[in-house]
């Protein structure tokens, strides 16, 4: 069953987000002119558009943390994952505008612009507004509890850092461990919410175990249908960065049992 009552510790989430921002900053500072024009796995985006998008997400954070509390019931993290599929065209247009406005320059100019975004976001996270866990903030899809909202920012930074690593051929991007853990758990819980049931046990050690998919429920012993994979492979599957067959061919997942093929339910995020 999904961990419907899962909560995230505000201090750990803020620390993970800050660490992930710094890892991205270091990567951006190493980019060359050729790197900026490398293609990514994100359609027509080059690395330049990817960095511009990340900068835009960072630029919005201070206003989101300090703006007036929005009216309305907060969105759940599961609902956030559903709504991400509706904004692909808008995000593409925003990235293009951000490139035109501030990311057409040389690598050192791009790095300096990205620095300003990271510094402003860090100041906001370290401020009083960033430490009020009961607060709601306004985000693209509506009101959201502050800590849950910051977990969605971890999704942005972990997933897009992995996109950057893929474009640059980096085998081991230095993701923050807590950031990867939070994103893994969010996406596992979202899967269990989206495909309710108890016929399949999804294991993503060491961070998440959920039961999902309609069918006979497992109660004890070894489940008849088990899927196991590592955190980054699960994140890539859930966000459409890789597909089921490719992960299986690469031995990045194991699946046993007649209900263990989950490809019909993936990806979760657009």
C-alpha positions, 0 to 999 in steps of 0.5 A: 500500500502507498505510504499515504501519511509519509511526511518529510522533515523540513530541515533535511529537505532544505539541507538536501535542496541546498546541497543539490543546488551546489552540486549543480553550480559546480557542474555549470562552472565546468561547462565549456562552449561546446558543452552548452550546445550539446543535445539532451534527452529532453526533446529540442533542449540543449544543455543551454536550455536545461541550465536556463530552466533550472535557473528559472526554477531557482529565480522563482523560489524567493517570491514563492517563499515570501509571498502571501499565503494562498487560499485553498486546500493544499495540493498533495504530492501525488496530485503534483505528479499527475499535473506535471503532464499538463505543462510541457509546452509551457515549460518549453516556451519558458526555457526558450525565453530564459535562454534569450533573456540571459543564457546566450553568452559565453560559459563564464557568463552563463555560470555567473548568471546561474550563480546569482540564481543559486545565491538568491534561492539559498538566501530564501531557503535560509530565511525565516519563510523557508523555515515555517513548515506549517506555511502554504506557498503558491506554486504553478498548480495551486497552493502547497504545504511548504515542505511538500513544495520543497520536495517538488523542488528536489524532484526538479533538481535531481531529475534535471541534474541526471539529465545534465549528467546524461548529456555530458556523459558523466557516469557519477553525478554527485547527487545529495543522498537525502535528495535522491532518497526523497525523490525516490520515495515520492515517486514510489508513493505516487506509483502506489497511489496511481495504481492501487492494489497489493499484487506487486511489491516495488522495492527500491533499496535502500529508500522505498518499498510499496505495494501496488497493482490490483490483484491478490494481496500479499500478506506474508512470506515472499510476494509472488510479484516483485520488482526491484531496481536502484533509485536512479533507475526508478527515477528515470523510469518514473519520469520517462528518461528510460523505458522498461525494456531498456532497463531490463536489458541493462539488468538495471531492474529485476521483475518476477511474477505474472503481474510484475511488468509495470511498463503500462503504468509508466512514466508517472511524470510528464 
